[in-house]
Amino acid sequence: MTTTDAALPLKLANAENRYEVTRADLPLSCPMPGMHLWNSHPKVYLPIEDDGGESVCSYCGARYILRD
């Protein structure tokens, strides 16, 4: 985490059902870095590159779509 990242406000974890991510977000985890963890499920890593560019979290059902 850089000092720039630390200055950004944290987002609520699992607040949305669909997230668009880029290769800069890989490796992909749910909840993602930059989200509050206190009210979320355990962090899990999701395969996305080998699954057609989409992945769904088995805990919360959030759908992640890889955009280039």
Biopython code that builds the backbone (N, CA, C, O; Angstrom):
import numpy as np
from Bio.PDB.StructureBuilder import StructureBuilder

atoms = [
    (1, "MET", "N", (0.851, -1.169, 0.000)),
    (1, "MET", "CA", (0.000, 0.000, 0.000)),
    (1, "MET", "C", (0.895, 1.229, 0.000)),
    (1, "MET", "O", (1.815, 1.340, 0.810)),
    (2, "THR", "N", (0.628, 2.118, -0.883)),
    (2, "THR", "CA", (1.400, 3.355, -0.954)),
    (2, "THR", "C", (0.738, 4.424, -0.108)),
    (2, "THR", "O", (-0.389, 4.250, 0.356)),
    (3, "THR", "N", (1.431, 5.519, 0.091)),
    (3, "THR", "CA", (0.835, 6.607, 0.860)),
    (3, "THR", "C", (-0.386, 7.168, 0.146)),
    (3, "THR", "O", (-1.313, 7.656, 0.792)),
    (4, "THR", "N", (-0.393, 7.101, -1.178)),
    (4, "THR", "CA", (-1.553, 7.551, -1.936)),
    (4, "THR", "C", (-2.754, 6.655, -1.638)),
    (4, "THR", "O", (-3.867, 7.148, -1.451)),
    (5, "ASP", "N", (-2.528, 5.322, -1.593)),
    (5, "ASP", "CA", (-3.605, 4.383, -1.283)),
    (5, "ASP", "C", (-4.157, 4.631, 0.111)),
    (5, "ASP", "O", (-5.367, 4.550, 0.324)),
    (6, "ALA", "N", (-3.280, 4.933, 1.062)),
    (6, "ALA", "CA", (-3.706, 5.145, 2.442)),
    (6, "ALA", "C", (-4.586, 6.381, 2.571)),
    (6, "ALA", "O", (-5.394, 6.466, 3.495)),
    (7, "ALA", "N", (-4.445, 7.330, 1.673)),
    (7, "ALA", "CA", (-5.221, 8.562, 1.737)),
    (7, "ALA", "C", (-6.634, 8.383, 1.190)),
    (7, "ALA", "O", (-7.503, 9.214, 1.456)),
    (8, "LEU", "N", (-6.877, 7.328, 0.440)),
    (8, "LEU", "CA", (-8.198, 7.100, -0.145)),
    (8, "LEU", "C", (-9.153, 6.551, 0.915)),
    (8, "LEU", "O", (-8.755, 5.711, 1.722)),
    (9, "PRO", "N", (-10.393, 7.007, 0.926)),
    (9, "PRO", "CA", (-11.352, 6.466, 1.886)),
    (9, "PRO", "C", (-11.694, 5.013, 1.541)),
    (9, "PRO", "O", (-11.764, 4.647, 0.368)),
    (10, "LEU", "N", (-11.903, 4.199, 2.562)),
    (10, "LEU", "CA", (-12.277, 2.807, 2.339)),
    (10, "LEU", "C", (-13.724, 2.721, 1.887)),
    (10, "LEU", "O", (-14.565, 3.518, 2.301)),
    (11, "LYS", "N", (-14.005, 1.739, 1.027)),
    (11, "LYS", "CA", (-15.364, 1.487, 0.556)),
    (11, "LYS", "C", (-15.994, 0.410, 1.428)),
    (11, "LYS", "O", (-15.283, -0.383, 2.046)),
    (12, "LEU", "N", (-17.302, 0.378, 1.481)),
    (12, "LEU", "CA", (-17.982, -0.695, 2.187)),
    (12, "LEU", "C", (-17.779, -1.997, 1.436)),
    (12, "LEU", "O", (-17.922, -2.049, 0.214)),
    (13, "ALA", "N", (-17.446, -3.042, 2.167)),
    (13, "ALA", "CA", (-17.278, -4.355, 1.550)),
    (13, "ALA", "C", (-18.633, -4.920, 1.178)),
    (13, "ALA", "O", (-19.612, -4.724, 1.897)),
    (14, "ASN", "N", (-18.691, -5.613, 0.071)),
    (14, "ASN", "CA", (-19.892, -6.304, -0.383)),
    (14, "ASN", "C", (-21.091, -5.372, -0.548)),
    (14, "ASN", "O", (-22.235, -5.796, -0.383)),
    (15, "ALA", "N", (-20.834, -4.118, -0.869)),
    (15, "ALA", "CA", (-21.905, -3.146, -1.031)),
    (15, "ALA", "C", (-22.555, -3.241, -2.407)),
    (15, "ALA", "O", (-23.683, -2.784, -2.594)),
    (16, "GLU", "N", (-21.864, -3.822, -3.354)),
    (16, "GLU", "CA", (-22.389, -3.940, -4.713)),
    (16, "GLU", "C", (-22.449, -5.409, -5.100)),
    (16, "GLU", "O", (-21.805, -6.250, -4.473)),
    (17, "ASN", "N", (-23.213, -5.711, -6.124)),
    (17, "ASN", "CA", (-23.301, -7.089, -6.608)),
    (17, "ASN", "C", (-22.422, -7.327, -7.826)),
    (17, "ASN", "O", (-22.197, -8.474, -8.213)),
    (18, "ARG", "N", (-21.921, -6.252, -8.436)),
    (18, "ARG", "CA", (-21.135, -6.372, -9.665)),
    (18, "ARG", "C", (-19.988, -5.376, -9.616)),
    (18, "ARG", "O", (-20.187, -4.188, -9.361)),
    (19, "TYR", "N", (-18.786, -5.878, -9.864)),
    (19, "TYR", "CA", (-17.594, -5.033, -9.865)),
    (19, "TYR", "C", (-16.831, -5.263, -11.160)),
    (19, "TYR", "O", (-16.643, -6.405, -11.579)),
    (20, "GLU", "N", (-16.393, -4.191, -11.790)),
    (20, "GLU", "CA", (-15.513, -4.307, -12.941)),
    (20, "GLU", "C", (-14.092, -4.097, -12.439)),
    (20, "GLU", "O", (-13.804, -3.122, -11.746)),
    (21, "VAL", "N", (-13.203, -5.027, -12.800)),
    (21, "VAL", "CA", (-11.819, -4.965, -12.362)),
    (21, "VAL", "C", (-10.902, -4.987, -13.580)),
    (21, "VAL", "O", (-11.315, -5.367, -14.676)),
    (22, "THR", "N", (-9.666, -4.580, -13.377)),
    (22, "THR", "CA", (-8.663, -4.610, -14.444)),
    (22, "THR", "C", (-7.504, -5.494, -14.004)),
    (22, "THR", "O", (-7.471, -5.971, -12.870)),
    (23, "ARG", "N", (-6.572, -5.703, -14.891)),
    (23, "ARG", "CA", (-5.399, -6.517, -14.564)),
    (23, "ARG", "C", (-4.592, -5.916, -13.418)),
    (23, "ARG", "O", (-3.876, -6.638, -12.724)),
    (24, "ALA", "N", (-4.697, -4.628, -13.216)),
    (24, "ALA", "CA", (-4.006, -3.977, -12.103)),
    (24, "ALA", "C", (-4.570, -4.437, -10.762)),
    (24, "ALA", "O", (-3.897, -4.308, -9.739)),
    (25, "ASP", "N", (-5.793, -4.973, -10.747)),
    (25, "ASP", "CA", (-6.431, -5.458, -9.521)),
    (25, "ASP", "C", (-6.063, -6.908, -9.190)),
    (25, "ASP", "O", (-6.454, -7.419, -8.141)),
    (26, "LEU", "N", (-5.323, -7.568, -10.069)),
    (26, "LEU", "CA", (-4.965, -8.973, -9.857)),
    (26, "LEU", "C", (-3.770, -9.094, -8.933)),
    (26, "LEU", "O", (-2.907, -8.217, -8.970)),
    (27, "PRO", "N", (-3.664, -10.122, -8.109)),
    (27, "PRO", "CA", (-4.635, -11.189, -7.954)),
    (27, "PRO", "C", (-5.912, -10.674, -7.309)),
    (27, "PRO", "O", (-5.874, -9.817, -6.426)),
    (28, "LEU", "N", (-7.025, -11.198, -7.753)),
    (28, "LEU", "CA", (-8.340, -10.731, -7.328)),
    (28, "LEU", "C", (-8.742, -11.394, -6.021)),
    (28, "LEU", "O", (-8.658, -12.613, -5.874)),
    (29, "SER", "N", (-9.178, -10.577, -5.081)),
    (29, "SER", "CA", (-9.695, -11.116, -3.823)),
    (29, "SER", "C", (-11.020, -10.445, -3.510)),
    (29, "SER", "O", (-11.299, -9.335, -3.964)),
    (30, "CYS", "N", (-11.824, -11.136, -2.732)),
    (30, "CYS", "CA", (-13.083, -10.580, -2.248)),
    (30, "CYS", "C", (-13.085, -10.745, -0.738)),
    (30, "CYS", "O", (-12.954, -11.868, -0.252)),
    (31, "PRO", "N", (-13.228, -9.677, 0.013)),
    (31, "PRO", "CA", (-13.313, -8.300, -0.414)),
    (31, "PRO", "C", (-11.993, -7.811, -0.994)),
    (31, "PRO", "O", (-10.928, -8.348, -0.688)),
    (32, "MET", "N", (-12.079, -6.791, -1.829)),
    (32, "MET", "CA", (-10.898, -6.241, -2.488)),
    (32, "MET", "C", (-10.154, -5.308, -1.534)),
    (32, "MET", "O", (-10.737, -4.795, -0.578)),
    (33, "PRO", "N", (-8.858, -5.089, -1.800)),
    (33, "PRO", "CA", (-8.125, -4.085, -1.021)),
    (33, "PRO", "C", (-8.842, -2.740, -1.146)),
    (33, "PRO", "O", (-9.395, -2.423, -2.199)),
    (34, "GLY", "N", (-8.831, -1.984, -0.115)),
    (34, "GLY", "CA", (-9.523, -0.703, -0.133)),
    (34, "GLY", "C", (-10.951, -0.798, 0.373)),
    (34, "GLY", "O", (-11.674, 0.198, 0.362)),
    (35, "MET", "N", (-11.372, -1.974, 0.817)),
    (35, "MET", "CA", (-12.706, -2.150, 1.392)),
    (35, "MET", "C", (-12.572, -2.424, 2.882)),
    (35, "MET", "O", (-11.597, -3.027, 3.330)),
    (36, "HIS", "N", (-13.551, -1.978, 3.636)),
    (36, "HIS", "CA", (-13.592, -2.302, 5.056)),
    (36, "HIS", "C", (-13.665, -3.814, 5.215)),
    (36, "HIS", "O", (-14.360, -4.485, 4.452)),
    (37, "LEU", "N", (-12.959, -4.350, 6.191)),
    (37, "LEU", "CA", (-12.980, -5.789, 6.411)),
    (37, "LEU", "C", (-13.791, -6.186, 7.636)),
    (37, "LEU", "O", (-14.167, -7.351, 7.764)),
    (38, "TRP", "N", (-14.063, -5.279, 8.514)),
    (38, "TRP", "CA", (-14.705, -5.618, 9.779)),
    (38, "TRP", "C", (-16.118, -6.176, 9.617)),
    (38, "TRP", "O", (-16.583, -6.929, 10.472)),
    (39, "ASN", "N", (-16.796, -5.823, 8.546)),
    (39, "ASN", "CA", (-18.172, -6.282, 8.361)),
    (39, "ASN", "C", (-18.319, -7.203, 7.155)),
    (39, "ASN", "O", (-19.376, -7.255, 6.526)),
    (40, "SER", "N", (-17.257, -7.924, 6.842)),
    (40, "SER", "CA", (-17.266, -8.743, 5.645)),
    (40, "SER", "C", (-16.958, -10.197, 5.982)),
    (40, "SER", "O", (-16.715, -10.546, 7.138)),
    (41, "HIS", "N", (-16.973, -11.021, 4.972)),
    (41, "HIS", "CA", (-16.602, -12.430, 5.118)),
    (41, "HIS", "C", (-15.086, -12.567, 5.045)),
    (41, "HIS", "O", (-14.403, -11.593, 4.727)),
    (42, "PRO", "N", (-14.542, -13.748, 5.332)),
    (42, "PRO", "CA", (-13.089, -13.935, 5.205)),
    (42, "PRO", "C", (-12.627, -13.649, 3.779)),
    (42, "PRO", "O", (-13.359, -13.885, 2.818)),
    (43, "LYS", "N", (-11.418, -13.143, 3.658)),
    (43, "LYS", "CA", (-10.855, -12.829, 2.334)),
    (43, "LYS", "C", (-10.609, -14.123, 1.570)),
    (43, "LYS", "O", (-10.000, -15.059, 2.088)),
    (44, "VAL", "N", (-11.089, -14.162, 0.339)),
    (44, "VAL", "CA", (-10.857, -15.300, -0.549)),
    (44, "VAL", "C", (-10.303, -14.781, -1.865)),
    (44, "VAL", "O", (-10.650, -13.687, -2.309)),
    (45, "TYR", "N", (-9.444, -15.570, -2.482)),
    (45, "TYR", "CA", (-8.888, -15.218, -3.791)),
    (45, "TYR", "C", (-9.716, -15.913, -4.859)),
    (45, "TYR", "O", (-10.055, -17.090, -4.740)),
    (46, "LEU", "N", (-10.033, -15.159, -5.906)),
    (46, "LEU", "CA", (-10.920, -15.651, -6.957)),
    (46, "LEU", "C", (-10.179, -15.798, -8.278)),
    (46, "LEU", "O", (-9.489, -14.874, -8.710)),
    (47, "PRO", "N", (-10.317, -16.954, -8.924)),
    (47, "PRO", "CA", (-9.749, -17.106, -10.266)),
    (47, "PRO", "C", (-10.613, -16.338, -11.250)),
    (47, "PRO", "O", (-11.840, -16.430, -11.214)),
    (48, "ILE", "N", (-9.980, -15.591, -12.114)),
    (48, "ILE", "CA", (-10.775, -14.825, -13.078)),
    (48, "ILE", "C", (-10.207, -14.935, -14.484)),
    (48, "ILE", "O", (-10.962, -14.950, -15.456)),
    (49, "GLU", "N", (-8.885, -15.014, -14.606)),
    (49, "GLU", "CA", (-8.274, -15.053, -15.936)),
    (49, "GLU", "C", (-8.594, -16.340, -16.683)),
    (49, "GLU", "O", (-8.774, -16.314, -17.901)),
    (50, "ASP", "N", (-8.669, -17.457, -15.984)),
    (50, "ASP", "CA", (-8.921, -18.734, -16.639)),
    (50, "ASP", "C", (-10.402, -19.075, -16.723)),
    (50, "ASP", "O", (-10.773, -20.110, -17.276)),
    (51, "ASP", "N", (-11.241, -18.214, -16.182)),
    (51, "ASP", "CA", (-12.673, -18.471, -16.155)),
    (51, "ASP", "C", (-13.449, -17.538, -17.076)),
    (51, "ASP", "O", (-14.576, -17.158, -16.761)),
    (52, "GLY", "N", (-12.864, -17.168, -18.197)),
    (52, "GLY", "CA", (-13.554, -16.334, -19.173)),
    (52, "GLY", "C", (-13.685, -14.883, -18.778)),
    (52, "GLY", "O", (-14.499, -14.157, -19.347)),
    (53, "GLY", "N", (-12.885, -14.441, -17.797)),
    (53, "GLY", "CA", (-12.924, -13.042, -17.405)),
    (53, "GLY", "C", (-14.020, -12.697, -16.424)),
    (53, "GLY", "O", (-14.288, -11.520, -16.183)),
    (54, "GLU", "N", (-14.666, -13.716, -15.844)),
    (54, "GLU", "CA", (-15.689, -13.477, -14.831)),
    (54, "GLU", "C", (-15.497, -14.444, -13.679)),
    (54, "GLU", "O", (-15.046, -15.574, -13.863)),
    (55, "SER", "N", (-15.848, -13.978, -12.483)),
    (55, "SER", "CA", (-15.775, -14.824, -11.305)),
    (55, "SER", "C", (-16.836, -14.370, -10.314)),
    (55, "SER", "O", (-17.182, -13.190, -10.263)),
    (56, "VAL", "N", (-17.351, -15.310, -9.527)),
    (56, "VAL", "CA", (-18.376, -15.012, -8.530)),
    (56, "VAL", "C", (-17.873, -15.480, -7.171)),
    (56, "VAL", "O", (-17.380, -16.599, -7.031)),
    (57, "CYS", "N", (-18.004, -14.613, -6.174)),
    (57, "CYS", "CA", (-17.591, -14.957, -4.819)),
    (57, "CYS", "C", (-18.598, -15.941, -4.222)),
    (57, "CYS", "O", (-19.804, -15.701, -4.255)),
    (58, "SER", "N", (-18.096, -17.041, -3.682)),
    (58, "SER", "CA", (-18.993, -18.051, -3.110)),
    (58, "SER", "C", (-19.575, -17.619, -1.768)),
    (58, "SER", "O", (-20.569, -18.193, -1.322)),
    (59, "TYR", "N", (-18.983, -16.623, -1.117)),
    (59, "TYR", "CA", (-19.516, -16.129, 0.151)),
    (59, "TYR", "C", (-20.667, -15.144, -0.044)),
    (59, "TYR", "O", (-21.746, -15.318, 0.522)),
    (60, "CYS", "N", (-20.426, -14.114, -0.847)),
    (60, "CYS", "CA", (-21.403, -13.021, -0.920)),
    (60, "CYS", "C", (-22.114, -12.923, -2.267)),
    (60, "CYS", "O", (-23.078, -12.169, -2.401)),
    (61, "GLY", "N", (-21.653, -13.674, -3.264)),
    (61, "GLY", "CA", (-22.305, -13.664, -4.572)),
    (61, "GLY", "C", (-21.901, -12.495, -5.460)),
    (61, "GLY", "O", (-22.472, -12.314, -6.535)),
    (62, "ALA", "N", (-20.931, -11.706, -5.032)),
    (62, "ALA", "CA", (-20.473, -10.572, -5.861)),
    (62, "ALA", "C", (-19.874, -11.111, -7.156)),
    (62, "ALA", "O", (-19.095, -12.064, -7.146)),
    (63, "ARG", "N", (-20.248, -10.488, -8.262)),
    (63, "ARG", "CA", (-19.737, -10.890, -9.580)),
    (63, "ARG", "C", (-18.653, -9.907, -9.991)),
    (63, "ARG", "O", (-18.850, -8.692, -9.960)),
    (64, "TYR", "N", (-17.500, -10.454, -10.379)),
    (64, "TYR", "CA", (-16.364, -9.667, -10.837)),
    (64, "TYR", "C", (-16.155, -9.906, -12.309)),
    (64, "TYR", "O", (-16.140, -11.049, -12.766)),
    (65, "ILE", "N", (-15.990, -8.817, -13.062)),
    (65, "ILE", "CA", (-15.797, -8.893, -14.507)),
    (65, "ILE", "C", (-14.483, -8.209, -14.854)),
    (65, "ILE", "O", (-14.258, -7.050, -14.504)),
    (66, "LEU", "N", (-13.617, -8.946, -15.548)),
    (66, "LEU", "CA", (-12.301, -8.432, -15.923)),
    (66, "LEU", "C", (-12.405, -7.619, -17.199)),
    (66, "LEU", "O", (-12.847, -8.118, -18.234)),
    (67, "ARG", "N", (-11.992, -6.358, -17.114)),
    (67, "ARG", "CA", (-11.970, -5.463, -18.263)),
    (67, "ARG", "C", (-10.524, -5.107, -18.560)),
    (67, "ARG", "O", (-9.725, -4.920, -17.643)),
    (68, "ASP", "N", (-10.190, -5.015, -19.837)),
    (68, "ASP", "CA", (-8.814, -4.668, -20.216)),
    (68, "ASP", "C", (-8.601, -3.218, -20.323)),
    (68, "ASP", "O", (-7.495, -2.778, -20.634)),
]
sb = StructureBuilder()
sb.init_structure("model")
sb.init_model(0)
sb.init_chain("A")
sb.init_seg("    ")
for serial, (resi, resn, name, xyz) in enumerate(atoms, 1):
    if name == "N":
        sb.init_residue(resn, " ", resi, " ")
    sb.init_atom(name, np.array(xyz, "f"), 0.0, 1.0, " ", f" {name:<3s}", serial, name[0])
structure = sb.get_structure()
